[in-house]
Structure formats: structure tokens, C-alpha cells
Amino acid sequence: MLKIGVLGVGHLGKIHIRCINDLPVFEIVGFFDPNDAVAEEVEKTYGLKRFLNVDELISQVDVVDIVTPTSFHYELAKKSIKKLKHIFIEKPVANTPDEAKDLLRLSVEAGVKVQIGHVERFNPALRAVTDNYTLNPMFIEAHRLSIFNPRGTDVSIVLDLMIHDIDIVLSVVKSSIKNISASGVAIVSATPDIANARIEFENGCVANLTASRISMKNMRKSRFFQKDAYISVDYFDKTVEIIKMSDTNESDNPMAMEIDLGGERGKKVIQFEKPEVKSTNAIRDELESFANAILTNTQPLISIEDGYIALKTAFQILQQIEKNINAINVL
């Protein structure tokens, strides 16, 4: 059994506690949070010990779960790594790419496991695709739109929402980035509330990402276009739709449809699939996956290097947005 301590028990931290309690592999030693009212609620609700000294809690556990605001990630992760503790860090991994790079270096030197909480990779809709199909997209379109909520407006939409899709795209496209262009607008907060980024890869793939926190409805959807296939993943409704084209009807799928392309191109068969998506708890799954990585001494599914690269890409997008805003202001 792995002894774990939770740092930060706000909205997301409480969800982590409930998920950890469902996992027999973990034993929660206690938590740290400077907010007295929040801490008192957690003590009463979950019967957990509150530590007033973060170093004391870290020293008594095998695993540290960091669910604090991003501004505290670096120092808390650094403390934990230096005490040779495995750490789970909510996304984004740190405040800046330089901080993330330093944590990567420290974790390698210490030989500890680190997993980043890019939870959408554990979304059952995406898992239904990545576990059963080969993704080799040449064009990706992602929309992540949210009804306005003041929580999270202290950071740019790129770091708050778009970073989910950045991580997914980087995990799917096995190629280095060639070029990034982006634009964004701040409407109700000090940083961009809506942003669009176009990421071009060396292998020719293009990803077009849009994120907004001032939408009239919630939407979390990616569309992957590749040779002879179109795959739609709805993270919000947890559904998948796949359209595949083949030379012959290779299955008994009653939804298959034959079309005549004309001339020498002959006939093709279009097959419609709607794979079953199992109902799962993505946060519980990511924490369980991390525990398995520790116990089996294997690489976490979303490593600190993945978190660093995603954050680095997000900052490149932010730089392009700022560049465009400055250019407009000059006019």
C-alpha cells in the first residue's frame, strides 16, 4: 500500500480525495491546505488529519498529490522530489516551461516517478479510440468551449482549457512541431478568454485548436481526419463516431454504404461505427494508473516530460497571441 498526502483540498482536491479513498492501493496519511475553513470541512467530511506543516506531511508519505493553484506547483514539487517522493501534479505542471524543465531534471536525478494530471487522456471516449484504433491523423480540429465561470480566469484560456487539447494532439501526432500561429482576445478578464491556434507538424499534420470560456454552451470535441477515416471524439458527452472508407465491405455492418466514385476510381464502401464507451471515472483512473507505474516501476502514462512539452507549446501559443495583440495595438 502506498501512503499518500494531498496538497490542496479545494474543489479539485476534494475530488482527488474521494477517488483516492476508492483505491485500495492508497492510504491517505493527511492533507495540507492553508485555508482554515476549507481544511475544517475536509477534516469533518473525510475524517482526515490536517497537517499545518507541508514538510512534515511530505516526510511521512510515499506519494505526494499536488492539487494546489499552479503558482505553488514548482516549490511543492521541488520539496517532494528532494525528499525522494513520487508526485502527481495537476495540469499545468508548473508556472513556466523553465520551472517544468527544472522539475524534469530533478526528478530524473532523484529517480522518482512523476505523472501530470492531463485528465482528458483518461476520458473514456478517447480511450475507446486510442485502445482500439490506430490514429495517424493529417488534420485535427478541436473545440473546447465553456460557459463563463469566474474560477480559472486568473490564467489565460490557453493554460486553463486549451492545454488539454495541446497534450492530446502532442500524444497522437508522432512528429516535431514545424510552426505555430495563434490569435486570442481578452473580453471579460485580463488575459485571453478566447483563443485559436494552428500547429503545423513536420510530417504534414495540421492541428487547429479553439478554446473559449465565454461560450453559450459547453463543448469538448476533437475530430481526427486521416487516410480513409474520420474519427469524432466528444469528451463531454463521452461518445465516439467513426466513418471509414474501404474498397470492399469487410464486415457485416448494416450501416455500411456503397458509393460510386466514378471513372477509374471505382466503388468504395463507407462504414459508420459508434464504438461502445465504458462509463469510467477519469480522475480515479489516472491516479490508479500512477500507482501501477510506481508499483511496477514503469513509465507513467503522462510523464513530466509530456507535461513540460505541453507547457512549452502552450507558451509558444501565448507568445504568438501577444505578438498579434501588440501588432494590432500599434496600428
Secondary structure, 3 states (H helix, E strand, C coil): CEEEEEECCCHHHHHHHHHHHCCCCEEEEEEECCCHHHHHHHHHHHCCCECCCHHHHHHCCCEEEECCCHHHHHHHHHHHHHCCCEEEEECCCCCCHHHHHHHHHHHHHHCCCEEEECHHHHCHHHHHHHCCCCCCCCEEEEEEEEECCCCCCCCCHHHHHHHHHHHHHHHHCCCCEEEEEEEEECCCCCCCCEEEEEEEECCCCEEEEEEEEEECCCEEEEEEEECCEEEEEECCCCEEEEEEEECCCCCCCCCCEEEECCHHHCEEEEEEECCCCCCCCHHHHHHHHHHHHHHHCCCCCCEHHHHHHHHHHHHHHHHHHHHHHHHHHHC
